[in-house]
């Protein structure tokens, strides 16, 4: 990805401070970029920008490339003359500065965006945007969803349940305003995002985006393309779904439920849909992290209707064939989980940096590949990811024996990397692990904000395979971006030659 040593912070847009109940592309996003740049940081990693769907997860979206209208900054719309200050009642958008209330966003934010759209005069720029059609499928899908009270497309009435070009054309003609509203959400998001990204570039900060491997079943892609892209029957019913096999942590495996790709059909077009999807991401981001990269080598396929993932099978993915024309792209491959020789071969052939996670490193095994002393430059080193426990929670939950082993490993690694650890408290240990990440050989280090702040389980972003209002909802306060934290980051980044 880069031969320069650098560091960044993982912070979802939704987690930014704001008075609007969710992080937005407004003032506080610019403030975070300033904080990162002043601290010597070069990368802001975000989670997928897709609209959230069931369970509020950005990895389960109604569209693989649409943009989350909840992130549109309302204060900017006031400046644009599309809203009045008196119309935004902040209490209606938020009931807790540390949590996103997605129900309030769904009701009140959409109501405010529709009010803004009613005053929007459009013009040539918007007309050209609509004509390009990049978000027309999403706009149609959402307008029809609205017609059927936002239920899944599988519950729509005929003739809408199966995509048909003439039915869609007639619907758009008869429901032009609703269709254009959803186009407006994408137009405004991009206007605000592009301004923010330009500002980040001016401060020397690259934005790393994230792309999920799979799409949701209730998505425009499954509705429109069916068997062209996915393993579904002629009525778009699932034949099989994605998951993860049983392991030492989950006896039944993980049943994700996403439709799996029909890779053979995709191969006939040279994987056109996937390549266009990646190209579109690079219009938004400087760097792209691809989630669950091992699924391109082999993936776990479970018969539709099974209640667990226990009886799935490993099936072949497209391997490096999909990436042969894009090997020079700045892509980070999330190569965690069950890693075998096939994944190692794929990683070697594509050359993208993989990920190392220090939360997995200190188990007493000197050969553990996540130990900083055991890897080289072409990796991105993390203390943890959005799916891990915060590092402090992980340390607090260790048994006495495990904690002793953890401390012993941290001390050994620190000695090898010529740094002095502090191991008295869990907070001390967190900072020592962060210092190890910075001192490692990895070209890029990404630290989640919650680990920089040494927060515990209350700051967890997501607990995989669960649906909860604690998932994807954690937010941070303006005071979390303190002068003391910035000075620490600047000091440790300079010491490790990352600034």
Protein Blocks (a to p, Z undefined) as FASTA:
>chain_A
ZZcdcddddddfklpgcfeopacfbfklmmmmmmmmmnopabdcdddfbdcdehhiaklc
fbfkbccfklpcfklmmmnopacfklpcfklmpcbfkbccfklmmmmmmmmmmmmmmmpg
gijklmmmmmnommmmmmmmmmmmmmnoopafklpccfklpgcfklmmmmmmmmmmmmmm
mmmmmmmmmmmmmmmmmmmmmnopacdddddfbdcfbbfklmmnmmmlmccdfkopafbd
cdddddfklmnlpaehpacddfklmmmnoommmmmmmmmmmmmpmbdcdehkllmmpccd
ddehiabfklgccdddekjmlmmmmmmpccdddfehjddfklmmmmmmnopacdddfklm
mnopaklmkbmklpcfkbcddfbdfkbccfklmmmmpcfklmmmmmmmmmmmmmmnopac
dfkbmmlmmmmmmmmmmmmmbfbacddfklmnopafklpfbdghiacfkgokaccdfklm
cfklmmmmmmmmmmnopZZ
